[in-house]
């Protein structure tokens, strides 16, 4: 990741990474399978790291929230639902 600890969307369950593997169990790092997965699964509510310009992260997906990470973290810390900000 490119962010400080505790400031990643992964910390709040609104981001995840996928792994694509060969039949023998090897991790695939080439772009094409991740681009195909994105075409199959993207929606208006999801953001794909493969579309980022400064830090392309094809295995990465996250909810498209209308809130800053600071607001998400504040709601998380007091136990309020922050996923409804999508």
DOZAMI-641150 format. One line per field, with one value per residue: x, y, z of N, C-alpha, C in turn; residue number from 1. Coordinates in Angstrom, 1 decimal. Each point is the difference from the previous one (the first is absolute). Layout:
BEGIN
nu = X|...;
nv = Y|...;
nw = Z|...;
cau = X|...;
cav = Y|...;
caw = Z|...;
cu = X|...;
cv = Y|...;
cw = Z|...;
num = NUM|...;
***
This chain:
BEGIN
nu = 0.8|-0.6|-0.6|0.0|0.5|-1.2|0.6|0.1|-0.7|1.1|0.5|-0.8|0.6|0.5|1.1|0.3|0.8|0.1|0.1|0.7|-0.3|1.1|-0.2|1.3|-0.7|0.6|0.5|-1.0|1.1|-0.2|-0.1|0.0|0.3|0.7|0.4|0.0|0.6|0.7|0.2|0.2|0.7|0.4|-0.3|-1.1|-0.2|0.7|1.2|0.6|1.0|-0.5|-0.9|0.7|0.4|0.0|-1.0|0.2|-1.2|0.2|0.6|0.1|-1.0|-0.9|-0.8|-0.9|0.7|-1.0|1.1|0.7|1.3|0.2|-1.0|0.5|1.2|-0.4|-0.7|1.1|0.7|-1.2|0.3|0.1|-1.1|1.1|-0.4|-0.9|1.2|-0.3;
nv = -1.2|1.1|-0.5|0.9|-0.7|-0.7|0.2|-1.3|0.0|-0.7|1.0|0.5|-1.0|1.1|-0.7|-0.6|-1.0|-0.2|-1.3|-0.1|-1.3|-0.7|-0.9|0.2|1.1|0.3|1.0|0.5|0.5|-0.7|1.1|-0.8|-1.0|1.0|0.3|-1.3|-0.2|1.1|-0.4|-1.2|0.7|1.0|0.9|0.8|-1.0|-0.5|0.1|-0.1|-0.5|-0.8|0.8|-0.2|1.2|0.4|-0.8|-0.5|-0.4|-0.8|-0.6|1.4|-0.1|1.0|0.1|0.6|0.6|0.6|-0.4|0.8|-0.4|1.3|0.2|-0.8|0.4|1.2|-0.3|-0.6|1.0|0.5|-0.9|1.1|-0.2|-0.3|-1.2|0.6|0.3|-1.2;
nw = 0.0|-0.3|1.1|1.0|1.0|0.0|-1.2|0.0|-1.1|-0.1|0.8|-0.8|-0.7|-0.5|0.2|-1.1|0.1|-1.3|-0.1|-1.1|0.0|-0.3|-0.9|-0.1|0.1|-1.1|0.7|-0.6|-0.7|-1.2|-0.7|-1.1|0.8|0.5|-1.3|-0.4|1.2|-0.2|-1.2|0.6|0.8|-0.8|0.9|0.1|0.8|-1.0|0.6|-1.1|0.7|-0.9|0.4|1.0|0.0|1.2|0.3|-1.2|0.5|-1.0|1.0|0.1|0.9|-0.1|1.1|-0.9|1.0|0.4|0.5|0.8|-0.1|0.2|-0.8|-0.9|0.3|0.0|-1.1|-0.6|0.5|-0.5|-1.0|-0.7|-0.7|-0.7|-0.1|0.8|0.1|-0.4;
cau = -0.8|0.7|-0.5|0.4|-0.8|-1.2|-0.7|-0.4|-1.4|0.1|-0.2|-1.4|-0.8|-0.7|0.9|0.5|0.8|-0.2|1.1|-0.4|1.0|0.0|-0.6|0.9|0.1|0.9|-0.6|0.1|0.3|-0.2|-1.1|-1.2|-1.0|-0.6|-0.8|-1.1|-0.8|-0.6|-1.1|-1.1|-0.6|-0.1|-1.3|0.2|0.3|1.4|1.1|1.0|1.3|0.6|-0.3|0.8|1.1|1.3|0.4|-0.8|-0.1|-1.0|-0.7|-0.7|-1.3|-0.5|-1.3|0.1|-0.7|0.0|0.5|1.4|0.4|-0.1|-1.3|-0.2|0.7|-0.8|-1.2|0.5|0.4|-1.1|-0.9|-1.0|0.1|0.6|-0.2|-1.1|0.5|0.3;
cav = 1.2|1.3|0.9|-0.3|-1.0|0.5|1.0|-0.7|-0.5|-1.4|0.0|0.2|-1.0|0.6|-0.3|-1.4|-0.3|-1.4|-0.7|-0.9|-1.0|-1.0|-1.3|-0.6|0.8|1.1|1.3|0.7|1.5|0.8|0.9|-0.4|-0.6|0.9|0.9|-0.8|-0.1|1.3|0.2|-0.9|0.3|1.4|0.6|1.4|0.1|-0.5|0.6|-0.9|0.5|0.0|1.3|1.1|0.5|0.1|-1.3|-1.0|-1.2|-0.8|-0.9|0.7|0.5|0.6|0.7|1.4|0.8|1.5|0.4|-0.1|-1.1|0.5|-0.2|-1.4|-0.4|0.5|-0.8|-1.3|0.0|0.2|-1.1|0.3|-0.6|0.9|-0.5|0.7|1.2|-0.4;
caw = 0.0|-0.1|1.1|1.3|0.7|0.5|-0.9|-1.2|-0.1|0.4|1.4|0.3|-0.6|-1.2|-1.1|0.0|-1.2|-0.5|-0.5|-1.1|0.0|-1.1|0.5|0.9|1.3|-0.1|-0.1|-1.3|0.2|-1.2|0.0|-0.7|0.8|1.0|-0.8|-0.3|1.2|0.2|-1.0|0.4|1.3|0.4|0.0|0.4|1.4|0.2|-0.6|-0.3|0.1|-1.4|-0.6|0.6|-0.9|0.8|0.7|-0.6|0.9|-0.6|0.8|1.0|-0.2|1.2|-0.1|-0.4|1.0|-0.1|1.3|0.2|0.9|1.4|0.4|0.1|1.2|1.1|0.2|0.4|1.4|1.0|-0.2|-0.9|-1.4|-0.9|-1.4|-0.7|-0.7|-1.4;
cu = 0.9|-0.5|0.6|-0.9|-1.2|-0.8|-0.4|-1.4|-0.1|-0.3|-1.5|-1.0|-0.7|1.0|0.5|0.9|-0.4|1.3|-0.5|1.2|-0.1|-0.6|1.0|0.3|0.9|-0.8|0.2|0.2|-0.3|-1.4|-1.3|-1.0|-0.7|-0.9|-1.3|-1.0|-0.7|-1.2|-1.2|-0.7|-0.1|-1.5|0.3|0.4|1.4|1.0|1.1|1.4|0.7|-0.3|0.8|1.2|1.3|0.5|-0.9|0.1|-1.1|-0.7|-1.0|-1.4|-0.4|-1.4|0.3|-0.9|0.0|0.4|1.5|0.3|-0.1|-1.5|-0.3|0.6|-0.8|-1.3|0.3|0.3|-1.1|-1.1|-1.2|0.2|0.6|-0.2|-1.2|0.4|0.3|-1.1;
cv = 1.2|0.9|-0.5|-1.1|0.7|1.0|-0.7|-0.4|-1.5|-0.1|0.0|-1.0|0.5|-0.1|-1.4|-0.2|-1.5|-0.6|-0.9|-1.0|-0.9|-1.3|-0.7|0.8|1.2|1.4|0.7|1.5|0.8|0.7|-0.6|-0.7|0.9|1.1|-0.7|-0.1|1.3|0.3|-0.8|0.5|1.4|0.5|1.5|0.1|-0.5|0.9|-1.0|0.6|0.0|1.3|1.1|0.3|0.0|-1.3|-1.1|-1.3|-0.9|-1.0|0.7|0.5|0.7|0.6|1.4|0.7|1.5|0.6|-0.1|-1.2|0.5|-0.2|-1.5|-0.5|0.5|-0.8|-1.4|0.0|0.2|-1.1|0.4|-0.6|1.0|-0.5|0.6|1.3|-0.2|0.6;
cw = 0.0|1.1|1.3|0.6|0.6|-0.9|-1.3|0.0|0.4|1.5|0.4|-0.8|-1.3|-1.3|0.1|-1.3|-0.4|-0.4|-1.1|-0.1|-1.2|0.6|0.9|1.3|-0.1|-0.1|-1.3|0.3|-1.2|0.0|-0.5|0.8|1.0|-0.7|-0.3|1.2|0.3|-1.0|0.4|1.3|0.5|0.0|0.4|1.4|0.3|-0.7|-0.2|-0.1|-1.4|-0.7|0.6|-0.8|0.8|0.6|-0.5|0.8|-0.5|0.9|1.0|-0.4|1.3|-0.3|-0.4|1.1|-0.3|1.3|0.1|0.9|1.5|0.5|0.2|1.3|1.3|0.3|0.5|1.5|1.0|-0.3|-1.0|-1.4|-0.9|-1.5|-0.7|-0.7|-1.5|-0.9;
num = 1|2|3|4|5|6|7|8|9|10|11|12|13|14|15|16|17|18|19|20|21|22|23|24|25|26|27|28|29|30|31|32|33|34|35|36|37|38|39|40|41|42|43|44|45|46|47|48|49|50|51|52|53|54|55|56|57|58|59|60|61|62|63|64|65|66|67|68|69|70|71|72|73|74|75|76|77|78|79|80|81|82|83|84|85|86;
***
